[in-house]
Amino acid sequence: MNRRKFITIAGGSIAIGAAAAYLLSDKHNLVRAAQDHQDSSKILLRPDEREILYLASLAPSGHNTQPWFVRYIEPYHWIIGNDKSRWLPAVDPTQRETILSIGTFLQNLEYAAGSLGYDCVFTLLAGSNQDENVMDVILRRTGKTSNPVIKKIQLRRTVRSNYLNNVLKEQDKIFLTAEDSGFIHYIPNTAKEHQWLNEQTIESNRIQAYREAAQTELANWIRFSSKDAAAHLDGLTLAGMEIEGIPGWYLRNFYGKEQVMKKSFREQSIDKVVKQVSQSAGWLLITSKDQSLISLLETGKRMQRLFLKIRERNIAIHPMTQILEEAATNQSLNRSIGINEPVQFILRTGYLKEYPKPVTLRRPVEGFLVR
C-alpha cells in the first residue's frame, strides 16, 4: 500500500471513528420539558393533591437540592418536612438557607391550592432549623378559586446571563417592592453600595472556590451528564447553569467531580462571576425581622412572591448568596450597605430582552412523598 493511499484510508477511518463517537456521546442537555412526570407512588393521591404538591416543588433552592419532603397523613392533610440528606453543611451550616427554601415551597403550595379552590390551614411544628417536621397543612375546600398564578409558578426561572444594565424603572421598582415594603431593598447600579456588593460577591466566590469543603459540596451537586441528571432529577445541570453548545457537549462527556476540584475549573467559575456582576440593573436585598425560624419561613415566602412577579416585567433575578455564606464578607455587609435588619437574600437583577423557558429538573411527587 502506498503512502498516499494509506493516509487517505487512515484519514477516513479517523473521521468515521470521530463521527461514531459523537453519535454515541451525550449530545443534549436534559431539561424539564423532557422529563417524564408519571408517578408510581403507592400512596393514592387525588389528582388535585398531586398537582398542588408538584407545583409547590417548583420552588427554588440552593444548588437545586429540593430539601423538602411531604409526609402524607390523610387526603388533604400533610406535614411538610426538612430533608436532612439534602442539607448543604459546607455553605449553610445552620440550615438558614434550607428553611428559606422550605418557605418558598410553602408559598407555592398556598398559591397552587388557592388556584384550585382550597384554603391552607398551617400549623408550625418545628422549633429549630434542624427539626424534621416543619409545618402541618390541612387543605379545606372553599368552592372558589383565587391567586390564578399556576402559569407563573410553571414558568418561574433563574436566569444567570445576558442582563441589560438599565436601572429599574420607578414603576417596576414599586411593583416589585410595594407588597413587602420595608423588607425588599433595591440598590441600583449607580449607587456606591452596588460596587461594594459587586466586589464582595467576587471575593466571596473566590474564597468559597478555594474552600475545599464548599467546592467538594458543589461537585457533589453538579449533574454533568444527562444520565446523571435523569437519575437524580435535582442539582445543578448544565442547562440550569446555561452551558450549551460545544462547551456543554464537552462537559457532559468528559467532566466529573474530579474536574470540579481542579484549579482551572475554580478560576473559570470566578471569571464567570466577574462577568455576571458586570451585567445588572443592580441588586435586590431581602431582609427579615430577625433570624427566628418563623421569620425565615416568611422571608422565603416573600422571596417567592417576588420571583413570581418579575417575568411579566421582563426582569430576572439571580440569587448570589456567597457574601452571606462566608464570614469574611458577611461580617461587614450590613454596615457597608446601610441596612440594619438581617439580610437573607442577595439577588442580582436586571432586564432581559427575551425570557428563556425553565429548564431546572424536579423530582416527581413520589420522589419526596413519604408515609
N, C-alpha and C positions, 0 to 999 in steps of 0.2 A: 504494500500500500504506500503510495507516495505521500509526501508531507502535506501537500495541499488538500488531498482527499481526506487525510486523517483529521486535519484542522476543521474541515467542513463537517465531517461526521461528529467530531467531538463537540463542536460548537452547537450543532443541532441537538445533541444529547443533553448538553447543559441547559439549553433553552427549554427542552421538553421536561427535564427534571425540575427546573425552576417553576414552570407552569403547573406541573403536577403538585409541587409543594405548595404553591399558592392556593390551588383548588382545594387542597386538603387542610388548609390552615383556617384559623378563626378569623373570618373576614368582616363580621359586622358586630358592632356593639349591641348588646341586649338592652332593650328599652322597655318601658312599662307597657306600651301598646302591644308588644309581642308576648306578654305574659298570658298564661292560661290561668284564669281566676276561678276555675272549678274547684270546689271544696269537697272533701270526702270525710268530713268530721263525723264522729259517732254521736255527737250532740245534735239533735234535730232542731235547727233554728227556724223560726218563722222567716219568710223572705225579707220582711222589713227589718227584722233584727240583724240579719246578715248584712243588708245594705248599710244600715246605720253604723255597724261596727267597722265595715270596710272603709267607709268614708272617714270615720274617726281616725283610722290608721294612716290616712294620707297626710297626717301632721308631720312637721319636720322634727329632726333630732340630730344631735351631734354625731358625725360620721355615719348618719343614717342607721343608727343601731336599733331604732324602734324599741325602746326599753320598757315596753308595757306588756302586760298580759291581762286577759279578762277571765275571771272565774265565773262560770255560769251557775247561778243559784237556782233559777227557775225562769220561765218565759218573762222577758222584760224586767228582769232583776239580775244585776251583775255586780261584781266587785272589780274595780279597775286596780291592777296591781303593778308593782315595781319589780321588774325582772333583773335580779342581781347579776345574772350571766351576761347582761348587756351593758353593764356599767363600764365607764372609762376611767379607771382609778388613776392613771398617769396624768391626765389633764383635768379630771373632775373628781378629786379625792373625797369631797364632801357630798357628792351626788347633787349638787346645786343644779347643774345643767340637766340632769336626769329628771328632776322634779319639774323644771321648766318645760321639758319636752312632754311630760305627762299632762301638764297644764294645756299645752296646745292640742293634745289628743282629746281632752275633756271639752275644749271649746268646739272642736269639730263634731264631737258626739252630740253636744247640745244643739248645735245648728242643724245637724242632719236629722236628729229626732224631731225638732220643731218643723222642719220642712216636710216631714211625713206625718205630722199631726199628733206628736207626743210632747208632753212636758217632762222634764227630768227633775226628779227629786234626789238631790245629792246629800249624802251624809259623810263627813270626813271621818276616816278611820285611823289614819296614820298620825303619829306624834312626832316623827322624825323623818329626815330624808331617806333613812335606811329601812324603814318599815316596809314589809312586803305588801300588805293590804292598804291601799291609799284612799280609795273613795268607793262608797256604796252608792249605786244608782238604780232607781226604780223609774221605769217609763210608764206614764199614765196617759191614756188616750184622751185627747181633748176634742176631737171632731173638727178641729180647724188647723190649718197649716200656717206657718209663719217662717220668716227668715228664708226665703227661697234662694239659698246660696249653694245648692248642691253642685252646680256647674262651676262655681268659683272654687269650691274645695277640690274638684276634679282637675282643674286647670292650674292650681297653685304650683309655682315652681321657683326654685332658687336659680338665679341667673348670675354667672360669675364674670362675664366678659362683655365687651362692646358697649359699655356705658357711655352716654354723652356727658359732657362737662357742664351743661346748662344747669344753673341753680334751680331749685324747685320753685314753681310759680306760687305766688301767695295763696291763690285759691286752692292749689293742690296741697300746700302745707297745712292749711286749715282743715281740708277734707281728711287728711291723714291723722291729724292730731286732736281734733275737736272732741271726739268721743272719749278720749283718755287724756284730756288736758291736764298738765302737771306731771304726767308720767312719761310722755314721749317728747324728746327734745331734738330739734333739728339744728345741726351745725353745718352751715353752708361752706362750700369750698373757698369762700372769700374770707373766712374767719381765721384768726391765728390758731385757734384751738383745732381747726381742721388739719393744719400742718403738723401739729403735735401728734394727733391721732394717726396720721399717715406714717410719721417717723417711728412711733412706738409700735404700730402694727407690724412694720417691717422688722423692728428689733425683737419683738416678742416671738415672731415667726422664726427668726434666726436662732434665738435661744432654744425654742422648742424643737427645731430641726436637729439640733445637736445635743438634745437631752435624750439619752438612749431609751429610757422607759417610754417617753412620749412617741418617739419615732417607731419603736417596736409596736406600740399600740396602734399607730397609724397603719403600719404594714399589715397588721392582722385584720384590718377592716377594709383594705383595698381589694376589690374584686377585678383583677386584670382580665382574666379570660371570661368568655361568655359561659363556659361550662361552670366555672366557679360562681359567677353571678347567678346563674339559674339554680344552682344547688342551695344557695343561701337566701336569695331574694331580699338582700339588705346590703348595707355597707356602701362604700364609695366606688361606684362603677366608673368606667372611662367616659361613658355617655354623660353621667352626672357631673363629672369633672370637665366636661366639654372638650374631650380629646377625641378627635375624629380623624378620618382620612388615613394617610400613611402613618403618621405618628401613632394613631390608635391601633392600627393593624400591627405595627411593630411591638407595641407594649402588650397587646393581647397575646401575642405568640411567643415573645421572648423575655417577658418580665415576670418576676415573682417577688416574694417577700425579701429575698436576699438583696435584690437590686435597690429596694427602698432604703436599705441601711448604708448604701454607698454614698460617698461624698458628692458624686456627680448628681445624684437624684436630689439630695438635700439642697445643693446650690441651685439647681434648676427650679426647685419649689420656691426658694426665696426670691429668685429672679421673677417668677410668675407673680408673686405677691407685690413686688415693686411695680410691675406693670399694672396690676389690678388697682392699686391705690392711686395711681396716676389718672385713673378714669373714674369720675364720680361727680355727683352734684353735691356731695358732702356726706355726712354721717347722721344716722338716726340712732339715738341712745334711748333705751327704755329702762326706767328706774322702778324701784319698788319702795313701799313704805318702810320695810325692814327686811331682815333675812329669814323670817319665820317660814315654816312650811306652807302655810295658807297664803302668805304673800307671794311666795314663789309660784304656786299654782295659779294664782290670779294674774301674775305677770306673764306666765306662759300663755294664758288665755288672751291677755291683752296683745301680746305679740302676734298671735294667730289672727286676731281680728284685724290688725294692721296688714298682715300678709294677704288676707283675703280681699283687701280694698285696692291694692296697688295696681293690679293688672289692668283695671278699667281706665286708669290714667296713664298706662304705658310706662309705669315706674317699676323698677326692680329693686330688691334688697338682697344683700349677700351677708349673712352673719359671719363676722370675723372676730372671734372671741378670745384670741390668744393673749391680748393685753390683760384680760381678766384671769386667765389661766396661769400666768407667770408672775410670781411675787415681785420680781424686779421692776415690772412695768405697772402692775396693779396698784402698788402702794402709793403712787403719785397721781393716779388717774383723777380722782375727784378734785384735788387741789388744782390740777393743771387745766381742767375744763370748766371749773367753777360750778359744779353740781354737788350738793351736799348728800342727797339720797343715794342708797346703794344702786350702782349701775348693774343691770342683769343682762342686757343685750347691747352689743355694738354692731350696727348694721351699716355697711356701705350701701349707698343708694344712688340712683341716677335714672334718667330717662333712657328708654330703648327706642330704636327705630322700628324694631319688629320683635314681638314676643314669641319665643320658641315654645314648643309643646313640652309638657312634663315628661321626664324620662327616668327618674329615680324609681327603683324597684320597691315593691311592697310584698310582704308575706300575705298569703291568703288568710282569711279569718281563722281557719283551722290551725294556722301556724302560731297563733297567740291565744287560743281559746283553751281553757282547762276546766276541769271539774273541781 
